[in-house]
Amino acid sequence: MERYRNLGGDSGITAYEIGTDSITVEFKGGATYLYTNQSAGSGNIEQMKQLAQAGSGLNSFISRVVKKGYARKLR
């Protein structure tokens, strides 16, 4: 997992890992979710990857757009 830069300073996300057609996101407190093209849509996954790498806006995007579109909770 790569540490989320959290440029805004107020994100609930601590780390992420990008896969070919997925992204795994770890939230504060340790809850970790796998989002896939199939569960959240390929366009949303690509947007999440970009936001994760930019270090800004990922938590907001998940809560506004993706919501519960995860494939499974890992932790």
C-alpha positions as CSV (number, residue, x, y, z in Angstrom):
1,M,0.0,0.0,0.0
2,E,1.1,3.5,-0.8
3,R,0.6,6.3,1.7
4,Y,-2.1,8.7,0.6
5,R,-0.6,12.2,0.6
6,N,-3.8,13.9,1.9
7,L,-2.8,17.4,0.5
8,G,-6.1,18.9,1.9
9,G,-5.2,17.7,5.4
10,D,-8.6,16.4,6.3
11,S,-9.1,13.1,4.4
12,G,-10.3,9.9,6.0
13,I,-8.0,7.9,3.7
14,T,-4.5,6.8,4.8
15,A,-3.3,4.5,2.0
16,Y,-4.2,3.0,-1.4
17,E,-3.0,0.4,-3.8
18,I,-3.7,0.5,-7.5
19,G,-4.3,-2.6,-9.6
20,T,-5.0,-3.1,-13.3
21,D,-8.8,-2.9,-12.9
22,S,-9.1,-2.0,-9.2
23,I,-8.0,0.2,-6.4
24,T,-7.8,-0.8,-2.7
25,V,-8.4,2.0,-0.2
26,E,-7.5,2.0,3.5
27,F,-9.4,4.4,5.7
28,K,-8.5,5.9,9.1
29,G,-9.2,3.2,11.7
30,G,-7.9,0.5,9.3
31,A,-11.0,-0.4,7.3
32,T,-9.9,-1.5,3.9
33,Y,-12.1,-1.8,0.8
34,L,-11.5,-3.2,-2.7
35,Y,-13.1,-1.3,-5.5
36,T,-13.2,-2.9,-9.0
37,N,-14.2,-1.9,-12.5
38,Q,-17.1,-4.3,-12.1
39,S,-18.3,-3.0,-8.7
40,A,-17.9,0.7,-9.2
41,G,-17.5,1.2,-13.0
42,S,-14.3,1.5,-15.0
43,G,-14.7,5.3,-15.3
44,N,-15.0,5.7,-11.6
45,I,-12.0,3.4,-10.9
46,E,-9.9,5.5,-13.3
47,Q,-10.9,8.7,-11.6
48,M,-10.2,7.2,-8.2
49,K,-6.7,6.2,-9.4
50,Q,-6.0,9.7,-10.6
51,L,-7.2,11.3,-7.3
52,A,-5.2,8.8,-5.3
53,Q,-2.0,9.6,-7.1
54,A,-2.8,13.4,-6.9
55,G,-3.2,13.0,-3.1
56,S,-6.4,15.0,-3.1
57,G,-10.2,14.5,-3.5
58,L,-10.4,10.7,-3.2
59,N,-12.4,10.6,0.0
60,S,-14.9,13.1,-1.3
61,F,-15.3,11.3,-4.6
62,I,-16.0,8.0,-2.9
63,S,-18.6,9.5,-0.6
64,R,-20.3,11.6,-3.3
65,V,-20.1,9.2,-6.3
66,V,-19.0,5.7,-5.6
67,K,-20.7,5.3,-2.2
68,K,-21.0,1.6,-1.4
69,G,-19.7,0.5,-4.8
70,Y,-17.0,-1.6,-3.4
71,A,-16.4,-5.3,-4.3
72,R,-15.6,-6.3,-0.8
73,K,-14.3,-5.2,2.6
74,L,-10.9,-6.7,3.2
75,R,-10.4,-5.5,6.8
